[in-house]
């Protein structure tokens, strides 16, 4: 079950990154994408299969979309909006990793 949740979170993060890249040229689109993605990340419970999987899906798709296309152009522009999207992806990665639960004994390990 945890694998299905992780896969769903990964795909949702990738779809969110596609929507963010599609709207980042418009100032209101960039603001909407940043706010909606940040609220989603903070609403997901911390964990490997939920929050971190969403963030990894977002950043992996964002990284894949930064590769130049065959025509020689880029999907993410080289202006403040494009750099804001890339910086936001890095902030999400830091939040996703830093909010992982601390390793310790699980409830089933208690005597």
C-alpha positions in Angstrom: 0.0 0.0 0.0 2.9 2.4 0.8 4.2 1.8 -2.7 0.9 2.9 -4.3 0.8 6.0 -2.1 4.4 6.9 -3.1 3.8 6.3 -6.7 0.6 8.5 -6.6 2.5 11.3 -4.8 5.4 11.0 -7.3 3.0 11.4 -10.2 1.1 14.2 -8.6 4.3 16.1 -8.0 5.3 15.6 -11.7 1.9 16.8 -12.9 2.2 19.9 -10.6 5.7 20.7 -12.1 4.3 20.5 -15.6 1.5 22.9 -14.6 4.0 25.2 -12.9 6.3 25.4 -16.0 3.3 26.0 -18.2 2.1 29.0 -16.2 5.4 30.5 -15.0 5.5 33.2 -17.7 2.4 34.8 -16.3 3.0 36.6 -13.0 -0.4 35.5 -11.6 0.3 32.0 -12.9 3.6 31.9 -11.2 2.1 33.1 -7.9 -0.7 30.6 -8.2 1.6 27.7 -8.9 4.0 28.6 -6.0 1.2 29.1 -3.5 -0.7 26.0 -4.5 2.4 23.8 -4.5 3.6 25.1 -1.2 0.2 24.5 0.4 0.1 21.0 -1.0 3.6 20.2 0.3 2.7 21.5 3.8 -0.6 19.7 3.8 0.9 16.3 3.0 2.1 14.4 6.1 5.9 14.2 6.4 7.3 11.0 5.2 9.2 9.1 2.5 6.1 8.0 0.7 4.1 11.2 0.9 5.7 14.6 1.1 9.2 13.6 -0.1 7.8 11.5 -3.0 5.7 14.6 -4.1 8.8 16.8 -3.9 11.0 14.4 -5.7 8.4 14.0 -8.5 8.2 17.8 -8.7 11.9 18.3 -8.9 12.6 15.4 -11.2 10.0 16.7 -13.7 11.4 20.2 -13.3 14.9 19.0 -14.0 13.7 17.0 -17.0 12.0 20.1 -18.4 15.1 22.2 -18.1 16.9 20.2 -20.7 17.0 22.0 -24.1 14.6 20.8 -26.7 15.5 19.7 -30.2 14.9 23.2 -31.6 17.5 24.6 -29.2 15.0 26.5 -26.9 14.1 25.9 -23.3 10.7 25.5 -21.6 11.9 27.4 -18.6 12.8 31.0 -19.5 16.0 32.7 -18.4 14.3 35.6 -16.6 13.3 36.2 -13.0 10.2 33.9 -13.4 12.3 31.0 -14.6 14.9 31.4 -11.9 12.1 31.7 -9.3 10.7 28.4 -10.5 14.1 26.7 -10.2 14.8 28.3 -6.8 11.3 27.2 -5.6 12.1 23.7 -6.6 15.3 23.7 -4.5 13.3 25.2 -1.5 10.8 22.4 -1.9 13.6 19.8 -1.9 15.1 21.3 1.3 11.6 21.3 3.0 10.9 17.7 1.9 14.2 16.4 3.2 14.3 18.5 6.4 10.8 17.4 7.5 11.4 13.7 7.3 10.5 11.9 10.5 13.4 11.1 12.7 14.5 7.5 12.7 13.6 5.7 15.9 11.6 2.9 17.3 8.3 2.2 15.8 5.2 1.5 17.8 5.4 -2.2 17.1 8.9 -2.3 18.6 7.7 -1.2 22.0 7.9 -3.8 24.8 
